[in-house]
């Protein structure tokens, strides 16, 4: 890779990273200000897009950054579920780090291979959906396997409630924004 292309890749990756920080910050303000029935995770969208455009290594790196932001947020803004994502929250542990990081890293890997296999609009839609589902499924799996004994209520009901609200919204938003953004960014990349 020549020096110009490498510089462009670094700059574009930095823009995606900055976009993640802005999305995280703005969404937290919106969710704190308004009592919304759903609170979809939108920070994953730049991770999905980076995975498709730059490959799984950069996608996984941005996913890891998303996980670190989750740990920081749940360490500062304490909610009843903060212990699931931060070892520094009350009842948090090393297991919290696994739930916060692993699913987010995988968001940066799976969409790349889905899109690589299809390389069309349907592949973009499916990549957005799979990226979103990766987060949902692996976070839920981590919570179920690592924290089911900590939660005092019925964890299956909690997970089902979150899945039927946030997860569906996240899948739709991720599919739409991935489909709209990736072709434009691929043209800019060239």
C-alpha positions as CSV (number, residue, x, y, z in Angstrom):
1,X,0.0,0.0,0.0
2,X,1.5,3.3,-1.0
3,X,1.9,6.2,1.5
4,X,-1.1,8.2,0.1
5,X,-3.5,5.3,0.4
6,X,-2.3,4.4,3.9
7,X,-2.8,8.1,5.0
8,X,-6.3,8.1,3.5
9,X,-7.2,4.8,5.3
10,X,-5.9,6.2,8.6
11,X,-7.9,9.4,8.1
12,X,-11.1,7.6,7.1
13,X,-10.7,5.2,10.1
14,X,-10.2,8.2,12.4
15,X,-13.4,9.7,11.0
16,X,-15.3,6.5,11.7
17,X,-13.9,6.4,15.2
18,X,-14.9,10.1,15.8
19,X,-18.4,9.3,14.4
20,X,-18.7,6.5,17.0
21,X,-17.8,8.9,19.8
22,X,-20.3,11.5,18.6
23,X,-23.1,8.8,18.1
24,X,-22.4,7.5,21.6
25,X,-22.4,11.0,23.2
26,X,-25.5,12.2,21.4
27,X,-27.5,9.0,21.9
28,X,-26.8,9.1,25.6
29,X,-28.0,12.7,25.8
30,X,-31.1,11.9,23.9
31,X,-31.9,8.8,25.9
32,X,-31.3,10.7,29.2
33,X,-33.4,13.6,28.1
34,X,-36.4,11.8,26.6
35,X,-38.2,8.8,28.0
36,X,-38.1,6.7,24.9
37,X,-39.7,3.2,24.8
38,X,-36.6,1.8,23.0
39,X,-32.9,2.7,23.3
40,X,-31.2,1.1,20.3
41,X,-27.4,0.8,20.2
42,X,-26.3,3.0,17.2
43,X,-22.6,3.0,17.9
44,X,-22.3,-0.3,16.1
45,X,-23.1,1.1,12.7
46,X,-19.6,2.6,12.0
47,X,-18.2,-0.7,13.1
48,X,-20.3,-2.6,10.6
49,X,-19.4,-0.1,7.9
50,X,-15.7,-0.2,8.7
51,X,-15.8,-4.0,8.6
52,X,-17.2,-4.0,5.1
53,X,-15.0,-1.3,3.7
54,X,-11.7,-1.9,5.4
55,X,-11.9,-5.5,6.5
56,X,-12.2,-7.5,9.7
57,X,-9.0,-6.2,11.3
58,X,-10.0,-2.6,11.4
59,X,-13.7,-3.6,12.0
60,X,-12.6,-5.6,15.0
61,X,-10.4,-2.8,16.3
62,X,-13.3,-0.3,16.1
63,X,-15.5,-2.9,17.7
64,X,-13.1,-3.2,20.5
65,X,-13.2,0.6,20.9
66,X,-17.0,0.3,21.1
67,X,-16.6,-2.2,23.9
68,X,-14.2,0.1,25.8
69,X,-16.7,2.9,25.4
70,X,-19.4,0.6,26.9
71,X,-17.2,-0.1,29.9
72,X,-16.5,3.6,30.4
73,X,-20.2,4.6,30.0
74,X,-21.3,1.9,32.5
75,X,-18.6,2.8,34.9
76,X,-19.7,6.5,34.9
77,X,-23.4,6.3,34.4
78,X,-24.6,3.7,36.8
79,X,-27.8,1.9,35.9
80,X,-29.2,-1.3,37.3
81,X,-27.6,-3.2,34.4
82,X,-24.2,-1.5,34.5
83,X,-22.6,-4.5,36.2
84,X,-23.1,-6.5,33.1
85,X,-20.7,-4.2,31.1
86,X,-18.3,-2.8,33.6
87,X,-16.1,-4.5,36.2
88,X,-16.0,-1.1,38.0
89,X,-19.8,-1.0,38.6
90,X,-21.3,-2.5,41.8
91,X,-21.5,-6.4,41.3
92,X,-19.3,-6.1,38.1
93,X,-16.5,-8.5,37.5
94,X,-14.0,-9.7,34.9
95,X,-17.1,-11.3,33.2
96,X,-18.4,-7.8,32.5
97,X,-15.4,-7.2,30.3
98,X,-16.2,-10.3,28.3
99,X,-19.8,-9.2,27.8
100,X,-18.6,-5.6,26.9
101,X,-15.8,-6.5,24.5
102,X,-16.3,-9.9,22.7
103,X,-19.7,-9.1,21.0
104,X,-18.5,-5.7,19.9
105,X,-15.2,-7.1,18.4
106,X,-17.3,-9.7,16.5
107,X,-19.5,-6.9,15.1
108,X,-16.4,-5.8,13.2
109,X,-15.7,-9.3,11.8
110,X,-19.0,-11.0,10.7
111,X,-20.3,-8.3,8.3
112,X,-17.1,-8.3,6.3
113,X,-17.5,-12.0,5.4
114,X,-21.2,-11.7,4.7
115,X,-20.7,-8.8,2.3
116,X,-17.6,-10.5,0.8
117,X,-19.7,-13.6,0.0
118,X,-22.5,-11.6,-1.7
119,X,-21.1,-8.2,-2.8
120,X,-24.4,-6.7,-3.7
121,X,-27.2,-4.7,-2.1
122,X,-28.7,-7.8,-0.5
123,X,-25.3,-8.4,1.0
124,X,-25.2,-4.9,2.5
125,X,-28.7,-5.4,4.0
126,X,-27.7,-8.8,5.4
127,X,-24.4,-7.4,6.7
128,X,-26.2,-4.7,8.6
129,X,-28.7,-7.2,10.1
130,X,-26.0,-9.7,10.9
131,X,-23.8,-7.0,12.5
132,X,-26.6,-5.9,14.7
133,X,-27.7,-9.5,15.6
134,X,-24.1,-10.3,16.4
135,X,-24.1,-7.7,19.1
136,X,-27.6,-8.8,20.4
137,X,-27.0,-12.5,20.4
138,X,-23.5,-12.5,21.9
139,X,-24.3,-9.9,24.5
140,X,-27.4,-11.9,25.5
141,X,-25.4,-15.2,25.4
142,X,-22.7,-13.6,27.6
143,X,-25.3,-12.3,30.1
144,X,-27.1,-15.7,30.1
145,X,-24.0,-17.8,30.6
146,X,-22.0,-15.5,32.9
147,X,-24.6,-13.6,34.9
148,X,-27.8,-15.6,35.1
149,X,-27.1,-16.4,38.7
150,X,-26.7,-12.7,39.6
151,X,-30.0,-11.4,38.1
152,X,-32.8,-11.8,40.6
153,X,-35.6,-11.9,38.1
154,X,-36.4,-14.2,35.2
155,X,-33.5,-13.6,32.9
156,X,-35.3,-15.2,29.9
157,X,-38.1,-12.7,30.2
158,X,-35.7,-9.8,30.4
159,X,-33.8,-10.9,27.4
160,X,-37.0,-11.5,25.4
161,X,-38.3,-8.1,26.2
162,X,-35.1,-6.4,25.1
163,X,-34.9,-8.5,22.0
164,X,-38.4,-7.6,20.8
165,X,-37.9,-3.9,21.3
166,X,-34.3,-2.7,20.9
167,X,-33.0,-5.6,18.7
168,X,-35.6,-5.2,16.0
169,X,-35.1,-1.4,15.8
170,X,-31.3,-1.9,15.7
171,X,-31.5,-4.4,12.9
172,X,-33.7,-2.1,10.8
173,X,-31.5,0.9,11.4
174,X,-28.3,-0.9,10.8
175,X,-29.6,-2.5,7.5
176,X,-30.8,0.9,6.2
177,X,-27.7,2.9,7.2
178,X,-25.3,0.3,6.0
179,X,-27.0,0.0,2.6
180,X,-27.1,3.8,2.3
181,X,-23.5,4.5,3.5
182,X,-21.3,1.8,2.2
183,X,-21.6,2.6,-1.6
184,X,-20.9,6.3,-1.0
185,X,-17.9,5.5,1.2
186,X,-16.6,2.9,-1.3
187,X,-16.7,5.6,-4.0
188,X,-14.8,8.0,-1.7
189,X,-12.3,5.3,-0.9
190,X,-11.4,5.0,-4.6
